[in-house]
Amino acid sequence: MAKFACTDSKSSVWSLIKYTRLLGPHVEIPAASGQKMLISYNKSRRYLSVLYKGSVLEEFSLAAYVRLTVKSKDLDVFFQVASTGGAQMTRFRVKFASQEIHASFIEFISLFVKVLPPSSALNCSTDFSQSQSVSTCFKLPSYSHIDA
């Protein structure tokens, strides 16, 4: 599988090697040889999507009134999307194809999120399959204070 990070005028795309759904039934999908698994940002819609074999596995807005928590460790990135009322909408983890692609995505997502210190109240290590000593947490600010 080709390893890439790509940006053009309409979208940004990063290559993945694994997707794991953590909300509801646990589902782990490794990218099969020759199959593209991607995380894509659509600039006009401001949507982040996880795609595999032409199907959307996850999709959510980075502009809507949701609370997004993003945590990073090694090549893995954990996502938790909740409504402003606190109801969990989705929770999943992806693994990037390389350190360079992971770093590119983290640089991108940090444009939308506030970086939290490792000592924050969020428990990062439980969101990954193996606990490790170092992790970085990111969290989008809540927009609940803005009137619709």
For each residue, the residues with C-beta under 8 A, 3 or more apart:
1: 15 17 31 33 34 35 36 37 97
2: 15 36
3: 15 97 98 101
4: 13 14 15 97 101
5: 12 13 14 15 100 101 104 105
6: 12 13 14
7: 11 12 13
8: 11 12
9: 43
10: 42 43 44
11: 7 8 40 41 42 43
12: 5 6 7 8 40 41 43 108
13: 4 5 6 7 38 39 40 41
14: 4 5 6 38 39 40 96 101 104 105
15: 1 2 3 4 5 36 37 38 96 97 98 101
16: 19 31 37 38 39 50 94 95 96 97
17: 1 30 31 37 75 95 96 97
18: 28 29 30 31 37 94 95
19: 16 28 29 37 50 52 57 58 92 93 94 95
20: 26 27 28 29 92 93 94 129
21: 24 25 26 27 28 57 58 90 91 92
22: 26 78 91 92 93 127
23: 88 90 91 92
24: 21
25: 21
26: 20 21 22
27: 20 21
28: 18 19 20 21
29: 18 19 20 37 52 57
30: 17 18
31: 1 16 17 18 35 36 37 52
32: 35
33: 1
34: 1
35: 1 31 32 52 53
36: 1 2 15 31 51 52 53
37: 1 15 16 17 18 19 29 31 50 51 52
38: 13 14 15 16 50 51 52
39: 13 14 16 48 49 50 51 94 105
40: 11 12 13 14 48 49 50 51
41: 11 12 13 46 47 48 49 62 108
42: 10 11 45 46 47 49
43: 9 10 11 12 46
44: 10
45: 42 61
46: 41 42 43 61 62 63
47: 41 42 59 60 61 62
48: 39 40 41 58 59 60 61 62
49: 39 40 41 42 56 58 59
50: 16 19 37 38 39 40 56 57 58 59 92 94
51: 36 37 38 39 40 54 55 56 57
52: 19 29 31 35 36 37 38 55 57
53: 35 36
54: 51
55: 51 52
56: 49 50 51 59
57: 19 21 29 50 51 52 92
58: 19 21 48 49 50 79 90 92
59: 47 48 49 50 56
60: 47 48 64 66 68 81 89 90
61: 45 46 47 48 64 66
62: 41 46 47 48 68 112 140
63: 46
64: 60 61
65: 83 84 143 144 146 148
66: 60 61 81 82 83 84 89 140
67: 81 82 83 84 86 139 140 142
68: 60 62 79 80 81 82 112 113 139 140
69: 78 79 80 82 122 137 138 139 140
70: 77 78 79 109 113 137 138 139 140
71: 77 78 122 124 127 128 135 136 137 138
72: 76 77 78 102 106 135 136 137 138
73: 76 78 124 125 128 132 134 135 136
74: 102 132
75: 17 95 96 97 98 99 102
76: 72 73 93 94 95 96 128
77: 70 71 72 93 94 96 102 105 106 109
78: 22 69 70 71 72 73 91 92 93 124 127 128
79: 58 68 69 70 90 91 92 93 94
80: 68 69 88 90 91 127
81: 60 66 67 68 88 89 90 91
82: 66 67 68 69 86 87 88 89
83: 65 66 67 86 87 89
84: 65 66 67 142 143 144
85:
86: 67 82 83
87: 82 83
88: 23 80 81 82 91
89: 60 66 81 82 83
90: 21 23 58 60 79 80 81
91: 21 22 23 78 79 80 81 88
92: 19 20 21 22 23 50 57 58 78 79
93: 19 20 22 76 77 78 79 127 128 129
94: 16 18 19 20 39 50 76 77 79
95: 16 17 18 19 75 76
96: 14 15 16 17 75 76 77 99 101 102 105
97: 1 3 4 15 16 17 75 101
98: 3 15 75 101 102
99: 75 96 102 103
100: 5 103 104
101: 3 4 5 14 15 96 97 98 104 105
102: 72 74 75 77 96 98 99 105 106
103: 99 100 106 107
104: 5 14 100 101 107 108
105: 5 14 39 77 96 101 102 108 109
106: 72 77 102 103 109 110 136
107: 103 104 110 111
108: 12 41 104 105 111
109: 70 77 105 106 112 113 138
110: 106 107 113 115 138
111: 107 108
112: 62 68 109 140
113: 68 70 109 110 138 139 140
114: 138 139 140 141
115: 110 136 137 138
116: 120 122 137 138 139
117: 120 137
118: 124 134 135 136 137
119:
120: 116 117 137
121:
122: 69 71 116 137 139
123: 126 127
124: 71 73 78 118 127 128 135 136 137
125: 73 128 131 132 135
126: 123 131
127: 22 71 78 80 93 123 124
128: 71 73 76 78 93 124 125 131 132 135
129: 20 93
130:
131: 125 126 128
132: 73 74 125 128 135
133:
134: 73 118
135: 71 72 73 118 124 125 128 132
136: 71 72 73 106 115 118 124
137: 69 70 71 72 115 116 117 118 120 122 124
138: 69 70 71 72 109 110 113 114 115 116
139: 67 68 69 70 113 114 116 122
140: 62 66 67 68 69 70 112 113 114
141: 114
142: 67 84 145
143: 65 84 146
144: 65 84
145: 142
146: 65 143
147:
148: 65
